[in-house]
Amino acid sequence: MHSYSKRQMCRFRNDSVSKPFKVGQVFFCLDTETHQPVCCTSGSSAMSVLRATPELLRLAQTILNPDPGQVLIVADTEHYVGELLEYVQEHTPFDLLVLMPRGERQQAQFRKVDDRLFIPRWAGFATAKRPYQLGNKRVQLTQYLQRSGEKPEECDFKAFLSTRDGDEVEDLTRAYPQRWHVEEFFNAHQALGWKRAGTMNLNIRYAQMSMALVAQAAIYQFRQRVGHPCSQWDAAHLANAVFRGIDGDLRLSGDTIVVTLYNAPHVDKLRPHYEGLPDKLSTEGIDPRIPWLYGYKLDFRFK
């Protein structure tokens, strides 16, 4: 993310034409089933994946507390680092699946693999699995090979390294493509504070990211309640279409702050969830009193 820090930092540019600029990095772990963030950590533009990922995995382990072999981490080629694969296998309960580099040299090597090793799965798709030793590392890994195409001269290969000997079809066709959800997350929610890093003061950065995650969690619950089409909108669209420009007033009725909203959109979807909110929370076993509102309850009216 674009940073305006006064520190001397490594600079980044998207192409050979644009001017390099300072960036701050965020290392993110996302749950591919719910598409929701698990944890994140920050670093300067000089922070490497090898240094940042172990700390991120320690955070994820503290939050999830998984049994060994229960969780598979999927990552892109930048995580293809021998020390990182070794660390994950020896010091975490996670398994790791990474995409190996692709190039003409690698394609030529894969074309020499014995064709009998590949198992056809469906038309134009075959997989192979074999043990793999990465350099002089102690860990024993498993390489998954994916072959796309029917004619030998037109076949395209992808190779993956895994710290476990699993079901390659399941891992390659279902698990690994879900890594794209992290890109969707930033695309949908970048307006909440993921566009720019600003300062590199760690206290400020972590506070900013924490508030962005709190806002995203609240909006996620709102999306679940109102449903389609609001659930498909990104943060900017949702703000312009729903949260901005709503007239209203606040009144105190006993121990409850009553918010009356006028001309709110999608009232038919909002009213069942937010009118009579204290009673709904009490029914769910949740204390409706809000500590940071001096113990008052909060209720809504729509007119």
BAFI-3210 file (N, C-alpha, C; in Angstrom, 3 decimals, decimal comma, padded with zeros to 6 digits):
// residues 303
n [1|2|3|4|5|6|7|8|9|10|11|12|13|14|15|16|17|18|19|20|21|22|23|24|25|26|27|28|29|30|31|32|33|34|35|36|37|38|39|40|41|42|43|44|45|46|47|48|49|50|51|52|53|54|55|56|57|58|59|60|61|62|63|64|65|66|67|68|69|70|71|72|73|74|75|76|77|78|79|80|81|82|83|84|85|86|87|88|89|90|91|92|93|94|95|96|97|98|99|100|101|102|103|104|105|106|107|108|109|110|111|112|113|114|115|116|117|118|119|120|121|122|123|124|125|126|127|128|129|130|131|132|133|134|135|136|137|138|139|140|141|142|143|144|145|146|147|148|149|150|151|152|153|154|155|156|157|158|159|160|161|162|163|164|165|166|167|168|169|170|171|172|173|174|175|176|177|178|179|180|181|182|183|184|185|186|187|188|189|190|191|192|193|194|195|196|197|198|199|200|201|202|203|204|205|206|207|208|209|210|211|212|213|214|215|216|217|218|219|220|221|222|223|224|225|226|227|228|229|230|231|232|233|234|235|236|237|238|239|240|241|242|243|244|245|246|247|248|249|250|251|252|253|254|255|256|257|258|259|260|261|262|263|264|265|266|267|268|269|270|271|272|273|274|275|276|277|278|279|280|281|282|283|284|285|286|287|288|289|290|291|292|293|294|295|296|297|298|299|300|301|302|303]
n.u [000,840|000,408|002,606|003,189|005,246|007,958|010,251|013,327|012,934|012,596|011,614|008,865|007,499|004,918|005,429|007,817|007,701|006,322|006,858|008,910|007,576|007,076|006,121|003,963|003,664|001,169|000,569|-001,516|-003,997|-006,567|-009,727|-010,788|-013,251|-015,281|-014,582|-013,609|-011,393|-008,679|-006,337|-003,804|-000,672|001,820|004,378|007,470|008,413|010,646|010,369|010,493|008,803|009,631|010,381|008,040|005,909|006,129|005,451|002,862|001,614|001,902|000,156|-002,257|-002,355|-002,685|-005,229|-006,900|-006,204|-005,654|-005,790|-002,983|-002,526|-005,103|-005,642|-005,087|-002,793|-002,817|-000,822|000,837|003,440|005,493|005,843|007,334|009,770|012,508|013,289|010,945|009,025|010,227|010,044|007,242|006,542|007,942|007,448|004,809|001,248|000,107|-000,456|001,171|000,673|002,109|002,567|004,892|007,635|007,047|008,144|009,926|012,053|011,221|008,919|010,034|011,382|009,255|008,003|009,601|008,955|007,967|005,328|003,660|003,383|001,413|-002,031|-004,979|-007,644|-009,915|-011,129|-008,451|-007,108|-004,781|-003,055|-000,120|001,953|004,716|007,580|009,647|012,677|013,896|016,565|019,139|017,585|016,103|013,533|010,987|009,145|006,147|005,562|003,158|001,990|000,394|-001,207|-002,354|-004,282|-004,454|-002,969|000,450|002,331|001,028|000,579|000,318|001,993|001,757|003,327|003,320|004,245|003,915|003,589|002,427|001,359|-001,162|-004,514|-004,167|-005,910|-008,117|-006,788|-005,697|-007,814|-009,950|-009,135|-006,792|-007,491|-009,099|-007,548|-007,786|-009,751|-008,718|-007,828|-010,277|-011,337|-009,794|-010,403|-013,142|-013,260|-011,371|-011,841|-012,304|-009,980|-007,724|-006,341|-004,183|-001,169|-000,109|001,482|004,337|004,417|004,087|002,130|000,079|-000,436|-001,327|-003,556|-005,118|-005,535|-006,877|-009,268|-010,294|-010,802|-012,723|-014,802|-015,261|-016,176|-018,584|-019,991|-020,096|-021,875|-024,127|-024,523|-025,199|-027,665|-029,352|-029,172|-029,388|-029,641|-027,582|-025,614|-023,803|-022,432|-019,543|-017,548|-017,513|-019,682|-021,771|-021,658|-022,360|-024,904|-026,425|-025,490|-024,867|-026,345|-028,745|-031,427|-032,098|-032,854|-031,967|-033,160|-033,738|-035,150|-036,082|-033,931|-032,916|-031,468|-033,005|-032,920|-034,155|-034,782|-035,143|-036,489|-034,818|-033,077|-034,278|-036,035|-037,868|-036,250|-034,527|-036,037|-037,079|-034,764|-033,607|-035,465|-036,807|-034,450|-033,086|-034,727|-034,447|-031,723|-031,618|-033,156|-031,399|-029,587|-027,769|-026,381|-028,084|-027,169|-024,846|-021,502|-019,730|-021,573|-022,350|-023,834|-026,349|-029,116|-029,697|-031,860|-033,860|-035,881|-037,893|-039,002]
n.v [-001,183|002,272|004,444|007,316|007,856|009,480|008,122|006,575|004,321|001,200|001,368|001,007|000,056|-000,246|-000,737|-000,298|002,322|004,085|006,233|005,246|004,538|004,914|002,156|000,365|-002,809|-005,353|-008,368|-011,017|-013,253|-015,281|-016,848|-019,312|-020,502|-018,960|-016,524|-014,551|-012,445|-013,791|-013,018|-010,436|-008,847|-006,275|-004,586|-003,050|-001,893|-003,377|-005,759|-009,252|-012,121|-014,473|-013,660|-012,509|-014,353|-016,593|-015,270|-014,456|-016,945|-017,892|-016,207|-016,985|-019,631|-019,302|-018,181|-020,034|-022,533|-025,226|-028,819|-030,928|-031,183|-030,437|-028,016|-026,501|-024,392|-022,209|-020,704|-018,219|-018,029|-016,471|-017,487|-019,705|-020,790|-022,371|-022,359|-021,484|-023,476|-025,549|-024,558|-024,463|-027,163|-028,288|-026,767|-025,897|-026,619|-026,607|-027,420|-026,719|-025,450|-024,528|-022,676|-023,525|-021,853|-020,782|-021,282|-021,317|-023,071|-024,697|-025,806|-027,349|-029,246|-030,596|-031,782|-033,938|-035,734|-039,003|-040,278|-042,211|-041,658|-039,805|-039,393|-039,546|-037,367|-036,014|-034,959|-033,421|-032,888|-033,904|-035,421|-035,733|-037,163|-036,976|-037,740|-035,125|-033,410|-030,530|-028,796|-028,730|-029,185|-030,580|-031,486|-033,625|-033,314|-033,148|-033,206|-031,920|-032,372|-030,776|-031,277|-029,782|-030,107|-032,074|-032,831|-033,648|-031,660|-029,361|-029,251|-027,831|-027,140|-027,104|-026,831|-027,800|-027,495|-029,355|-029,709|-031,961|-035,294|-035,452|-035,586|-034,952|-034,100|-033,015|-030,982|-029,388|-028,661|-027,810|-026,681|-025,031|-023,008|-021,316|-019,456|-017,070|-015,600|-013,806|-011,703|-010,822|-009,926|-007,616|-006,083|-005,613|-004,321|-002,296|000,425|000,883|001,406|000,225|001,250|002,976|003,365|005,464|006,769|005,003|004,435|002,042|001,748|003,441|002,330|-000,316|000,327|001,598|-000,535|-002,297|-000,912|-000,838|-003,553|-004,012|-002,399|-003,734|-006,208|-005,478|-004,517|-006,846|-008,422|-006,834|-007,087|-009,805|-009,774|-008,061|-009,113|-009,927|-007,145|-005,915|-007,405|-007,991|-005,724|-003,557|-001,888|000,916|001,325|000,411|002,271|004,669|004,023|003,230|003,986|006,721|009,981|009,524|010,781|011,580|011,322|011,547|010,295|010,107|007,604|006,645|004,148|003,812|004,646|005,964|005,722|007,340|006,869|008,421|008,019|005,871|003,475|000,289|-000,424|-002,437|-004,642|-003,902|-003,224|-005,636|-006,565|-004,559|-002,935|-002,854|-003,783|-004,145|-006,105|-008,224|-008,805|-009,551|-011,864|-013,530|-013,985|-011,951|-009,153|-006,167|-003,666|-001,097|-000,700|001,457|003,419|004,387|002,424|002,519|001,284|000,527|001,397|001,224|003,097|003,288|005,553]
n.w [000,000|-000,734|000,872|002,915|004,558|006,299|006,561|005,417|002,916|001,124|-002,268|-004,553|-007,720|-010,156|-012,828|-015,530|-016,241|-014,511|-011,625|-008,900|-005,611|-002,065|-000,042|002,195|003,698|004,083|005,628|005,199|006,415|005,376|005,788|003,679|003,465|004,719|003,710|005,302|007,242|009,172|010,560|010,600|009,841|009,951|008,028|006,905|003,587|003,108|004,383|004,229|002,801|004,006|006,583|007,577|007,408|009,336|011,796|011,197|010,910|013,504|014,859|013,615|014,468|017,232|017,262|015,899|016,890|015,782|015,198|014,345|010,850|010,259|009,019|005,914|004,417|001,727|-000,741|-002,810|-005,373|-004,231|-001,724|-002,068|-000,626|000,711|003,468|004,643|004,023|005,418|008,022|008,415|008,274|010,426|012,735|013,023|013,233|010,796|007,296|004,192|000,941|-002,003|-005,033|-007,485|-009,226|-012,610|-015,908|-019,070|-018,790|-016,652|-017,791|-019,834|-018,299|-017,064|-019,198|-019,651|-017,754|-016,876|-018,704|-017,715|-015,085|-014,789|-014,052|-015,764|-015,170|-016,108|-019,337|-020,891|-018,527|-016,198|-013,446|-011,379|-008,816|-006,672|-004,550|-003,189|-002,879|-001,541|-002,384|000,000|002,187|005,183|005,182|003,869|001,041|-000,986|-004,400|-006,546|-009,770|-012,423|-015,420|-018,301|-021,191|-024,240|-026,543|-026,812|-027,598|-026,974|-024,321|-021,064|-018,029|-014,483|-011,356|-007,945|-004,519|-001,580|001,934|002,817|002,034|000,258|-001,155|-004,362|-006,389|-005,033|-003,584|-005,636|-007,341|-005,779|-003,230|-003,683|-005,703|-004,168|-002,933|-004,170|-002,981|-001,141|-002,699|-003,658|-001,263|-000,624|-002,855|-002,495|-000,031|000,178|000,391|003,049|004,327|003,269|001,163|001,367|003,258|004,706|007,497|008,933|011,569|013,984|016,010|015,123|012,617|013,229|014,740|012,807|010,976|012,659|013,216|010,641|010,248|012,230|011,251|008,839|009,774|011,021|008,802|007,322|008,842|008,511|005,742|005,613|006,808|005,282|002,753|-000,801|-003,116|-001,751|-000,489|-002,429|-003,085|-003,133|-000,561|-000,991|-002,734|-001,094|000,971|-000,375|-001,328|000,879|003,570|003,518|003,576|004,939|006,662|010,076|013,630|017,145|020,195|023,704|025,513|028,461|029,449|026,935|023,847|021,135|017,742|015,040|011,715|008,616|005,391|004,744|002,719|001,467|003,560|004,186|004,476|006,499|008,784|010,143|011,410|012,988|014,368|017,641|018,791|021,381|022,659|020,867|021,143|023,834|023,731|022,397|024,326|024,788|026,352|026,111|026,825|026,191|026,770|026,033|025,546|027,962|029,227|028,125|026,166|022,658|020,042|017,026|014,714|011,816|009,434]
ca.u [000,000|001,146|002,921|003,718|006,169|009,181|011,396|013,999|012,338|012,636|010,525|008,214|006,724|004,135|005,959|009,097|007,440|005,876|007,869|008,854|007,000|007,194|004,980|003,891|003,121|000,296|000,565|-002,911|-004,469|-008,006|-010,412|-011,352|-014,630|-016,172|-014,040|-013,393|-010,000|-008,314|-005,398|-002,879|000,459|002,332|005,827|007,947|008,564|011,799|010,045|010,378|007,799|010,238|010,378|006,704|004,947|006,086|004,694|001,449|001,126|001,783|-001,102|-003,352|-002,393|-003,261|-006,657|-007,639|-005,824|-006,032|-005,041|-002,056|-003,120|-006,501|-005,746|-004,160|-002,496|-002,498|-000,090|001,368|004,833|006,454|006,061|008,164|011,048|012,845|013,256|009,551|008,430|010,818|009,482|005,838|006,449|008,554|007,114|003,407|000,305|-000,469|000,164|001,355|000,672|002,556|002,816|006,301|007,829|006,749|008,952|010,235|012,938|010,414|008,037|010,844|011,653|008,040|007,687|010,426|008,438|007,371|003,893|002,926|003,180|000,213|-003,330|-006,022|-008,780|-010,981|-010,572|-007,546|-006,577|-004,157|-002,223|000,909|002,435|005,980|008,369|010,486|013,668|014,209|017,936|019,742|016,702|015,838|012,127|010,542|007,954|005,449|005,322|001,987|002,096|-000,891|-001,018|-003,559|-004,156|-004,458|-001,845|001,706|003,009|000,234|000,339|000,838|002,226|001,924|003,868|003,043|004,920|003,080|004,237|001,724|001,052|-002,614|-005,255|-003,768|-007,063|-008,861|-005,995|-005,441|-009,024|-010,891|-008,516|-005,857|-008,112|-009,765|-006,651|-008,179|-010,693|-008,036|-007,860|-011,650|-011,531|-009,236|-011,140|-014,450|-013,208|-010,215|-012,258|-012,365|-008,677|-006,652|-005,790|-002,918|-000,609|000,212|002,674|004,810|004,364|003,390|000,924|-000,948|-000,788|-002,144|-004,850|-005,873|-005,961|-007,865|-010,541|-010,805|-011,337|-013,962|-015,813|-015,592|-016,972|-019,932|-020,627|-020,372|-023,124|-025,192|-024,766|-025,882|-029,051|-030,171|-029,183|-029,193|-028,356|-026,580|-024,532|-022,859|-021,817|-018,309|-017,735|-017,820|-021,066|-022,667|-021,674|-023,103|-026,293|-027,164|-025,083|-024,777|-027,526|-029,955|-031,829|-032,555|-032,689|-031,705|-033,945|-033,511|-036,399|-035,688|-032,541|-032,686|-031,281|-033,818|-032,487|-035,224|-034,221|-036,137|-036,163|-033,744|-033,341|-034,486|-036,631|-038,523|-035,238|-033,850|-036,922|-037,154|-033,515|-033,120|-036,504|-036,881|-033,141|-032,762|-035,435|-033,842|-030,445|-031,895|-033,624|-030,228|-028,677|-026,759|-026,724|-028,303|-026,531|-023,592|-020,597|-019,203|-022,685|-022,711|-024,789|-027,650|-029,484|-029,841|-032,977|-034,046|-037,194|-037,817|-040,168]
ca.v [000,000|003,522|005,031|008,681|007,955|010,250|007,228|006,063|003,007|000,640|001,893|000,016|000,595|-001,274|-000,996|000,376|003,708|004,897|006,635|004,416|005,198|004,182|001,284|-000,427|-004,129|-006,042|-009,816|-011,297|-014,634|-015,268|-018,138|-019,450|-020,986|-017,841|-015,348|-013,542|-012,408|-014,443|-012,131|-009,756|-008,185|-005,202|-004,512|-002,063|-002,425|-004,270|-007,013|-010,364|-013,139|-015,435|-013,112|-012,135|-015,460|-017,321|-014,520|-014,523|-018,289|-018,004|-015,543|-017,839|-020,815|-018,888|-017,917|-021,214|-023,694|-026,437|-030,046|-031,136|-031,700|-030,024|-026,798|-026,361|-023,017|-022,113|-019,462|-018,038|-018,400|-015,769|-018,299|-020,847|-020,565|-023,601|-022,172|-021,341|-024,808|-026,305|-024,036|-024,869|-028,602|-028,703|-025,937|-025,495|-027,712|-026,392|-027,894|-025,604|-025,769|-023,337|-022,808|-023,403|-020,925|-021,288|-020,685|-022,242|-024,115|-025,634|-026,524|-028,362|-030,320|-031,363|-032,588|-035,133|-036,647|-040,225|-040,110|-043,190|-041,122|-038,967|-040,069|-038,704|-037,119|-035,775|-034,546|-032,279|-032,627|-035,064|-035,054|-036,671|-036,873|-037,658|-037,148|-034,022|-032,909|-029,155|-028,451|-029,512|-029,127|-031,864|-031,882|-034,375|-032,669|-033,826|-032,349|-032,194|-031,889|-030,616|-031,185|-029,345|-030,301|-033,456|-033,050|-033,460|-030,409|-028,230|-029,396|-026,813|-027,762|-026,349|-027,666|-027,320|-028,203|-029,492|-030,331|-033,198|-036,186|-035,455|-035,864|-033,858|-033,582|-032,172|-029,803|-028,528|-028,194|-027,171|-025,877|-023,983|-021,842|-020,437|-018,403|-015,825|-014,853|-012,709|-010,595|-010,318|-009,198|-006,271|-005,361|-005,215|-003,562|-001,417|001,774|000,987|001,790|-000,611|001,863|003,660|003,060|006,677|006,662|003,672|004,260|000,763|001,920|004,035|001,385|-001,404|000,899|001,810|-001,823|-002,874|-000,236|-001,279|-004,899|-003,898|-001,887|-004,786|-007,224|-004,942|-004,469|-008,228|-008,820|-006,082|-007,727|-011,073|-009,528|-007,431|-010,000|-009,419|-007,018|-005,217|-008,321|-008,088|-004,423|-003,293|-000,962|002,257|001,301|000,272|003,549|005,658|003,624|002,945|004,653|008,173|010,744|009,128|011,738|010,932|012,043|010,740|010,645|009,244|007,116|005,804|003,691|003,425|005,667|005,600|006,354|007,335|007,081|008,830|007,753|004,882|002,506|-001,116|-000,455|-003,719|-005,608|-003,429|-003,160|-006,867|-006,853|-003,479|-002,426|-003,711|-004,426|-004,660|-007,361|-009,272|-009,188|-010,281|-013,197|-014,304|-014,108|-010,893|-007,974|-005,063|-002,427|-000,853|-000,053|002,754|004,376|004,574|001,414|002,669|000,388|001,202|000,886|001,941|003,258|003,653|006,309]
ca.w [000,000|-000,854|002,168|002,887|005,673|006,079|006,708|004,230|002,702|-000,212|-003,086|-005,409|-008,839|-010,830|-014,164|-015,796|-016,639|-013,386|-010,654|-007,683|-004,448|-000,814|000,229|003,406|003,388|005,029|005,411|005,522|006,422|005,152|005,788|002,335|003,527|005,044|003,036|006,328|007,706|010,422|011,228|009,687|010,465|009,101|007,891|005,950|002,237|003,079|005,066|003,292|003,115|004,918|007,936|008,028|007,436|010,613|012,791|010,801|011,220|014,965|015,201|013,162|015,329|018,506|017,070|015,441|017,712|015,032|015,353|013,228|009,629|010,115|008,216|004,795|004,002|000,299|-000,958|-004,155|-005,636|-003,377|-000,530|-002,439|000,048|001,411|004,908|005,072|003,977|006,519|009,272|008,524|008,529|011,686|013,894|013,057|012,952|009,475|006,063|003,267|-000,486|-002,737|-006,468|-007,844|-010,347|-013,955|-016,964|-020,165|-018,276|-015,871|-018,707|-020,513|-017,341|-016,797|-020,380|-019,600|-016,730|-017,424|-018,922|-016,921|-013,750|-014,796|-014,010|-016,366|-014,279|-017,072|-020,633|-020,852|-017,187|-015,561|-012,308|-010,935|-007,470|-006,421|-003,466|-003,670|-001,936|-001,909|-002,064|001,086|003,340|005,812|005,059|002,709|000,510|-002,073|-005,559|-007,366|-011,139|-013,102|-016,869|-019,000|-022,635|-024,724|-027,454|-026,072|-027,929|-026,491|-022,882|-020,152|-016,735|-013,245|-010,288|-006,599|-003,432|-000,401|003,082|003,137|000,927|000,290|-002,381|-005,248|-007,133|-004,106|-003,244|-006,796|-008,015|-004,856|-002,177|-004,103|-006,355|-003,223|-002,466|-004,838|-002,144|-000,466|-003,653|-003,650|-000,014|-000,738|-003,888|-001,985|001,216|000,260|000,760|004,504|004,868|002,730|-000,053|001,645|004,569|005,444|008,333|009,270|013,012|014,154|016,808|014,275|011,556|013,761|015,114|011,570|010,443|013,572|012,996|009,336|010,416|012,994|010,322|007,880|010,456|011,189|007,486|006,927|009,485|007,857|004,434|005,827|007,200|004,239|001,590|-002,155|-003,812|-000,943|-000,130|-003,544|-003,321|-002,400|000,553|-001,489|-003,250|000,050|001,687|-001,151|-001,547|002,114|004,799|003,383|003,191|005,643|007,684|011,283|014,892|018,333|021,368|024,849|026,098|029,591|029,359|025,545|022,818|019,983|016,501|014,042|010,381|007,624|003,980|004,619|001,649|001,817|004,897|004,402|004,896|007,695|009,941|010,950|012,118|013,836|015,262|018,817|018,901|022,727|022,921|020,032|021,747|025,081|023,357|021,994|025,459|024,710|027,146|025,163|027,283|025,467|027,736|025,598|025,546|029,368|029,631|027,472|025,074|021,365|019,265|015,771|014,115|010,398|008,978]
c.u [000,878|001,347|003,504|004,644|007,391|010,432|012,040|013,553|012,649|011,423|010,079|007,556|006,074|004,696|007,234|008,924|007,126|007,016|007,782|008,307|007,147|005,933|005,104|003,219|002,180|000,296|-000,722|-003,192|-005,988|-008,554|-011,139|-012,792|-015,608|-015,783|-013,772|-011,952|-009,814|-007,382|-004,542|-001,750|001,053|003,845|006,205|008,071|009,732|011,522|009,828|009,282|008,348|010,209|008,965|005,784|004,971|005,291|003,208|000,854|001,018|000,499|-002,295|-003,484|-003,009|-004,771|-007,424|-007,408|-006,165|-005,229|-004,084|-002,757|-004,547|-006,662|-004,668|-004,028|-002,143|-001,891|000,488|002,874|005,817|006,724|006,856|009,586|011,335|012,752|011,829|008,837|008,944|010,223|008,046|005,730|006,930|008,016|005,654|002,509|-000,299|000,246|000,198|001,407|001,008|002,755|004,299|006,452|007,552|007,615|009,251|011,113|012,143|009,490|008,793|011,141|010,428|007,638|008,499|009,944|007,745|005,854|003,074|002,663|001,884|-001,045|-004,367|-007,220|-010,041|-010,336|-009,699|-006,950|-006,051|-003,250|-001,201|001,393|003,720|006,716|009,319|011,412|014,092|015,610|018,512|018,889|016,397|014,449|011,890|009,198|007,322|005,187|004,081|002,224|000,709|-000,632|-002,353|-003,337|-004,108|-003,277|-000,539|002,376|002,268|000,019|001,011|000,916|002,274|002,415|003,623|003,865|004,012|003,865|003,526|001,514|-000,468|-003,228|-004,994|-004,938|-007,869|-008,099|-005,848|-006,709|-010,005|-010,197|-007,693|-006,522|-008,785|-008,844|-007,054|-009,130|-010,013|-007,965|-009,259|-011,916|-011,013|-009,964|-012,464|-014,347|-012,065|-010,589|-012,333|-011,023|-007,515|-006,030|-004,405|-002,476|-000,326|001,516|003,085|004,958|003,508|002,112|-000,222|-001,395|-001,687|-003,506|-005,720|-006,388|-007,027|-009,227|-011,147|-011,416|-012,640|-015,090|-016,237|-016,460|-018,414|-020,685|-020,962|-021,677|-024,313|-025,541|-025,554|-027,361|-029,890|-030,195|-028,949|-030,093|-027,253|-025,381|-023,474|-022,091|-020,492|-018,561|-018,127|-019,258|-022,055|-022,771|-022,530|-024,586|-027,098|-026,793|-025,057|-026,142|-028,810|-030,255|-032,322|-032,416|-032,489|-032,582|-033,643|-034,852|-036,049|-034,222|-032,155|-032,516|-032,016|-033,356|-033,626|-034,630|-035,343|-035,618|-034,980|-034,076|-033,547|-035,070|-037,253|-037,540|-034,581|-034,739|-036,962|-035,913|-033,173|-034,193|-036,686|-035,584|-032,818|-033,452|-034,844|-032,530|-030,659|-032,354|-032,464|-029,216|-027,571|-027,247|-026,900|-027,670|-025,145|-022,635|-020,114|-020,301|-023,248|-023,813|-026,180|-027,854|-029,676|-030,959|-033,174|-035,527|-037,009|-039,118|-039,894]
c.v [001,237|004,140|006,426|008,922|008,789|009,385|006,937|004,615|002,516|001,144|000,851|000,737|-000,551|-001,663|-000,195|001,846|004,591|005,173|005,756|005,213|004,307|003,352|000,679|-001,744|-004,607|-007,517|-010,351|-012,783|-014,616|-016,682|-018,296|-019,945|-019,842|-016,562|-014,212|-013,598|-013,126|-013,540|-011,447|-009,156|-007,216|-005,236|-003,432|-002,706|-003,387|-005,615|-008,120|-011,319|-014,133|-014,945|-012,887|-013,331|-016,251|-016,593|-014,556|-015,883|-018,515|-017,340|-016,431|-019,071|-020,483|-018,711|-019,203|-022,441|-025,010|-027,655|-030,211|-031,763|-031,262|-028,874|-026,800|-024,887|-023,042|-020,742|-019,431|-018,284|-017,692|-016,521|-019,571|-020,589|-021,792|-023,474|-022,076|-022,686|-025,672|-025,869|-024,534|-026,340|-028,980|-027,967|-025,490|-026,714|-027,620|-027,216|-026,725|-026,124|-024,496|-023,684|-022,611|-022,455|-021,597|-020,542|-021,724|-023,387|-025,167|-026,454|-027,641|-029,539|-031,201|-032,224|-033,885|-036,130|-037,823|-040,081|-041,078|-042,711|-040,314|-039,836|-039,151|-038,589|-036,830|-035,216|-033,305|-031,984|-033,928|-034,578|-036,144|-036,227|-037,649|-036,991|-036,091|-033,572|-031,526|-028,801|-029,366|-029,486|-030,528|-032,387|-032,670|-033,812|-033,541|-032,826|-032,839|-031,601|-031,866|-030,417|-030,843|-029,459|-031,773|-033,756|-032,756|-032,119|-029,175|-028,272|-028,271|-027,435|-026,723|-027,320|-026,992|-028,135|-028,203|-030,141|-031,607|-034,010|-036,378|-035,876|-034,717|-033,277|-032,628|-030,878|-028,841|-027,940|-027,497|-026,212|-024,721|-022,803|-020,874|-019,380|-017,055|-014,997|-013,708|-011,490|-009,984|-009,495|-007,772|-005,449|-004,821|-004,246|-002,559|000,011|001,967|001,364|000,989|-000,007|002,449|003,365|004,315|006,527|005,204|003,494|003,045|000,898|002,461|003,042|000,270|-000,899|001,102|000,489|-002,469|-002,241|-000,636|-002,670|-004,892|-003,416|-002,965|-005,860|-006,755|-004,918|-005,873|-008,720|-008,110|-006,709|-009,019|-010,858|-008,991|-008,255|-009,284|-008,207|-006,401|-006,109|-008,438|-006,790|-004,303|-002,189|000,429|002,342|001,231|001,580|004,578|005,326|003,489|003,878|006,175|008,785|010,308|010,180|011,002|011,811|011,040|011,237|009,636|008,888|006,140|005,439|003,317|004,654|005,199|006,418|006,217|007,714|007,380|008,531|006,802|003,903|001,102|-001,277|-001,816|-004,788|-005,207|-003,534|-004,460|-007,129|-005,809|-002,830|-003,405|-004,435|-004,916|-005,982|-008,507|-009,744|-009,987|-011,704|-014,112|-014,469|-013,076|-009,692|-006,780|-003,750|-002,296|-000,100|001,317|003,782|004,512|003,614|001,568|001,572|001,214|000,561|001,766|002,002|003,715|004,343|006,919]
c.w [000,000|000,527|001,972|004,060|005,298|006,221|005,361|004,048|001,295|-000,984|-004,098|-006,572|-009,595|-012,183|-014,340|-016,134|-015,437|-012,409|-009,414|-006,501|-003,226|-000,582|001,620|003,071|004,493|004,655|006,021|005,475|006,379|005,197|004,456|002,348|003,765|004,322|004,026|006,830|009,029|011,214|010,167|010,508|009,461|009,050|006,906|004,575|002,130|003,740|004,039|003,742|004,126|006,354|008,463|008,235|008,742|011,696|012,477|011,136|012,725|015,442|014,828|014,038|016,678|018,397|016,789|016,313|017,004|015,469|014,175|012,031|009,378|009,135|007,137|004,445|002,527|000,040|-002,368|-004,200|-004,720|-002,080|-000,837|-001,929|000,901|002,916|005,433|005,068|005,124|007,853|009,472|008,891|009,919|012,909|013,950|012,836|011,560|008,414|005,088|001,840|-001,244|-004,207|-006,736|-009,029|-011,687|-014,962|-018,022|-019,672|-017,508|-016,778|-019,429|-019,590|-017,141|-018,002|-020,404|-018,545|-017,404|-017,503|-018,084|-015,494|-013,648|-014,821|-014,645|-015,419|-015,075|-018,328|-020,470|-019,491|-016,585|-014,439|-012,015|-009,565|-007,249|-005,261|-004,023|-002,542|-002,401|-001,445|-000,998|002,349|003,855|005,499|003,772|002,256|-000,563|-003,190|-006,303|-008,743|-011,774|-014,593|-017,520|-020,497|-022,989|-025,633|-026,731|-026,348|-027,402|-024,983|-022,095|-018,758|-015,628|-012,183|-008,942|-005,617|-002,221|000,717|003,505|001,867|000,914|-001,026|-003,344|-006,029|-006,267|-003,819|-004,421|-007,395|-007,076|-003,895|-002,740|-004,811|-005,388|-002,635|-003,050|-003,981|-001,405|-001,386|-003,696|-002,401|-000,130|-001,795|-003,345|-000,813|001,282|000,650|002,270|005,120|004,342|001,469|000,186|003,060|005,382|006,197|008,517|010,778|013,316|014,970|015,952|013,210|012,080|014,229|013,879|011,004|011,337|013,357|011,658|009,433|011,215|012,083|009,327|008,518|010,645|009,859|006,998|007,554|008,851|006,507|004,602|006,137|006,050|002,959|000,268|-002,393|-002,966|-000,629|-001,217|-003,784|-002,563|-001,377|000,077|-001,981|-002,087|000,826|000,956|-001,242|-000,262|003,250|004,714|003,060|003,845|006,714|008,910|012,501|016,020|019,474|022,475|025,465|027,214|029,510|027,932|024,655|021,570|018,778|015,493|012,691|009,400|006,219|003,817|003,503|002,216|003,226|005,189|004,847|006,216|008,936|010,751|011,796|013,164|014,702|016,424|019,084|020,313|023,046|022,112|020,634|023,026|024,798|022,989|023,126|025,476|025,511|026,203|025,588|026,652|026,386|027,300|025,322|026,959|029,819|029,038|026,427|023,801|020,569|018,044|015,410|012,677|009,997|007,610]
res [m|h|s|y|s|k|r|q|m|c|r|f|r|n|d|s|v|s|k|p|f|k|v|g|q|v|f|f|c|l|d|t|e|t|h|q|p|v|c|c|t|s|g|s|s|a|m|s|v|l|r|a|t|p|e|l|l|r|l|a|q|t|i|l|n|p|d|p|g|q|v|l|i|v|a|d|t|e|h|y|v|g|e|l|l|e|y|v|q|e|h|t|p|f|d|l|l|v|l|m|p|r|g|e|r|q|q|a|q|f|r|k|v|d|d|r|l|f|i|p|r|w|a|g|f|a|t|a|k|r|p|y|q|l|g|n|k|r|v|q|l|t|q|y|l|q|r|s|g|e|k|p|e|e|c|d|f|k|a|f|l|s|t|r|d|g|d|e|v|e|d|l|t|r|a|y|p|q|r|w|h|v|e|e|f|f|n|a|h|q|a|l|g|w|k|r|a|g|t|m|n|l|n|i|r|y|a|q|m|s|m|a|l|v|a|q|a|a|i|y|q|f|r|q|r|v|g|h|p|c|s|q|w|d|a|a|h|l|a|n|a|v|f|r|g|i|d|g|d|l|r|l|s|g|d|t|i|v|v|t|l|y|n|a|p|h|v|d|k|l|r|p|h|y|e|g|l|p|d|k|l|s|t|e|g|i|d|p|r|i|p|w|l|y|g|y|k|l|d|f|r|f|k]
***
